[in-house]
């Protein structure tokens, strides 16, 4: 049997055909976020048509929160602000004439790592998206913790400073300091206020608007002093965020996705130091940090994981 996977991201979308017997991806189509939900949904439908699946078994949709996963409604995620009360499961169930399932992308990512990635042998772990946003998928005693509406693990919304950048409507939140989107915004604002200090970084990126985590990672590897300072600050904030989860959940393992997969050479040691400094010692000393194994293909695996979870 063949199903459809839709990984709805703030930056890009991946639409895939999935074999639910062998659990493999048969075909994939990607596109960039067009900027509004109507065009986005139309593009998804066009990519579904390209998959050429006559009678799909089901549709799995992975998307950032907030949402009501049980009702299949997306409620204006931070990086998809005009997706306000969009009934995505109804839309794609009607379009594909089959059941459709919605899941928080962090939860779906955790499931994917549990089935096929770095958590296959672990029953107590946390998966962190660490991409455009910063969310947590939580496994305790071998069970996925979803919460009433499927939004458990919204660590990015937790406030860690009295003031600072705004992440999803809350100044000083973890998402503002730790997510790819938040870090890019901070860099761009800092560059506007300090153009001379940031001159080499702006030149590396091409413009202030293109400053990102990749910019500082590339320069930090070239021993740029300012880039290394930004890396240190990011790692400190991420470690503090992880310590909150450690103190509450006592995991064996934390898997960091996207940005960490590309920059673990720079971030591992300072994140570990910050995490241990901020967490209860006996718990902080007994948790390991590692890159999510599925890397950039996590979107395809996340949708497969939703289907496996919902149909098992």
N, C-alpha and C positions, 0 to 999 in steps of 0.2 A: 504494500500500500504506500501511497505517496501523499505527503502533507505539505503545507506551506508554512514557512517561517518568515516573520517580519520583525526585524530588529530596528526599532524606531529610535534614532539617536538625534541629539541636538545638532550635530555636525553632518552626519550622513545616515543613510538608511541602507540596510541590506535585506533583499528579498530572496528567499531560497526555496528550492524544492528538496524535500527530505524523504528519504526511504525509511519508513518506520519499522521495517523488519531488520535491516542491517545497521540502522542508525548511522547513515552516511548522507552527506550533502551531494545531491545529484547535479544541481545547477544553481548559479548565483548571479544576481544583478544588483548593482549598487548605484546610488545617486546622492548628490549633495542636497542638503536641506534647502528647499526653494524659498523658505522664509514665511510661509503661511500654511495653515493646516489643510485648506481646501486643495491647493496645488500639490501639497505633499501626499494627500490621500489619493489624488488622481494619478500621480506618478507611481504610487504603490500598485494601483490597479493595472496600470500599463505594464509594470514589471511582472505582475502575476500573469498577465496574458502571455508574456514572452516565455514563461515557464512551460506553457502548453500542457497543463495538467487537466485532462478531461473531467475527472471526477475526484477532486481532492478529498482525502479522509477527514482532515481538520486543518485549522489555522492556529498557529501560535504567535502571539504578539508580545515582544519584550519592549518595555518603554520605561522611562524615568518617572518617578513619582512627583507630585501627589496624584493618586488615583483611587478608585474603588475597584480593585481587581475582581472582587466577587460579582459586581454588577457590570464589569467591562467598560468602565468609564475613565477616561483620562482627564485630569483636572488641572490644566495649566502648569506643567512642569517648568522649572526655572529656565530651561533652555528651549522650551517650546511654549512660550507664553500665551499664544493665541489658541492653543489646544484646550479650551476651557469647556469642560463637560462634554467632551466628544465621545460618543458611544461606539468606540472602535470595534468591540466584538459584534455588536449588531450590524455595523457597516460591512464588515468582512464576512460575517456569517451569511448575510443576505447576498453579498456579491459572489461568494464562492459556493453557496448552497451546502454548507456543512457547519459543524460546531466550530466556534472560535474561542480561544482562551487568551486572557491577558495576565501578565505578571510583571511586577517591578523588575527592572533590569538587573539590580543587584542580587535579588533573590534568584533570578534565572541564571545569573553568572555563577552564584554559589552552587546551584544544582549541577551546572555543567562541569565545574571543577570536581564536584563530588562523584559524578558518573565517569568522567573521562580525563580529568586533570590531576592537579597536585593534591587533591583531598580524597583520592580513592581509598586511602587507608586510614582516614581520619574522621572521627564522629563529632569532634568539637572544634569547629573552626569558623573563621570569619573571612568572607571575601569582600574586598573593598574595590569599588569600580575605579576610582582614581583616574578619571578621564575628564570629559567635559564637566561632569558633576562629581560628587563624593558621597557615595552611599554604601551601606553595608548589607550583605546577605549573611544570615546567621544560621549556623547549624549547632544545635545542642543535643547531645546524646543521640546523634544520628537522625535528628528531626529538623526539618526546615521550620524556622520561626517566621510565620507570615503576619500575624496580627489580624485584627478584625476585618480590615479592608485591604490587607495585603501590603501594608506600608511599614511594617516593622523594620528597624534598622536605619532610620533616617538620621544618621549621625551628623550629616552635613548641616542640619538645621540647628544643632546644638551651639550655643553661644560660648566662646572661650575668651573673648576680650570685651571690655566695656564699650569699646567703640571700634570703628574700622570699616573696611569695605562691607557692602551689603551683599549677602548671599541669600537669595530667595526671601527678600523682604525683612531680613533681620541683620542689623549691623553687628559686626564682630563674630559672625558665625563661622563654623569650620569650613563650610563650602566656599566662603569668600576668601579664605586664606590657603586652602589646600587643594581645591579642584583646579583642573586645567583652565577652565573659564575664569575662575577667580584670580588665579595667578597671572594670567594674561592681562586682566583688567588692572590689577595692581601695578604691573610693569608699565603699562601704557600711561596710567595716571602719574606714576613716578617720573616717567620720561618727559611728560608734558611740563612738569614742575622743575625738572633738572636735566634739560636737554644736553648741556655740555658734559656732565658726568656720565650720561648714558650714550654719548656720541658713538662709541665703538659698537655698542649693542644695537643701536638703531641702524647703523650701517650694516651689521650682520643680518638683521631681520629684513631690511629693505625699506621699512617705514615704521613709525610709532605704532600704527594700527596692526602691524604684523608681528609685534613682539609677543613671544610665547615661551612656554617651558622649553621648547626645543632650542630657542635662541640662547638661553642662559646655560643649558646643558652643553651645547656645542662650544661656547666660550669658556665654560668652566674646565672642560677637557683641555683647553689651550692655556690653562692657568691664569685666566682673567680674574683679577682680584675681586671686582664688583660682582661678577657672575658667581664666584665661589661664595660670596657673602649671601647672595640671594638663595643659593642652594642650601646653605646652612640654616637660614630663616625658615625656608619651606620645610626642611626636614624636622626642625624643632616643632613647628606647628602640627605636622603630620604625626610625629611621635606623641605629642600631647593628646591629639584626637584618639589615637590608638589606645592610649593609656586609659581613657574613659571606658572604652569597650572592654578592655582587659579587666578592669576593676569590677565591672558589672557582670561579665559573662565567663571569665576564667577560661579562655580558649586554649587549646593546645597549639594552634597554628593560625597565622594571619597571612592571607594571600592578597597581594596588591597587584591590581591590573594596570593596563594601559601605560600611563606615564612611568610607573615604576619598572615595568618590563623593559622600557627603553633606557632607563637611567639608574638602574640598581647599582651600577658601579660608583655613582656619585652619592646616592641617597642612603644606601644600606647602613653604613656605620653611624652617620649622624641621626638617622631615624631611630635606630636601636638605642643609642645613648639617651635620646630624649624620652623615648618610650619607657625605658627602665627608670629614668629619673623621676617620672611623673606617676608611675603605677605602683601598686602595693608590691613590695619586693618579691615575696614568695611567688606571686603570679607573674610579674614581669620577667623574672629570671627563668620561668618555665614555659615561655611561649616562643615559638620560632616565627621569623618573618621570611617570606620567600615570594618570588614573582609568581603570578598566576600562570600556570603552565600553558594554557590555551592561547595566550597572547592576543594578537590582532584578530584571530578567528573566533574570539569568544562570542560574537554576535550570532554566528551560525550555530554554534554549540548550545548557546543559551536557548534558542528557539527549539532545538531538538530536545533539550532537557525539560522544557515546559511540557512538550508532548509526551515524553516518557513518564514524567511525574503525574500528569493528569490522566493518563490512560493505563497506568500500571495498577 
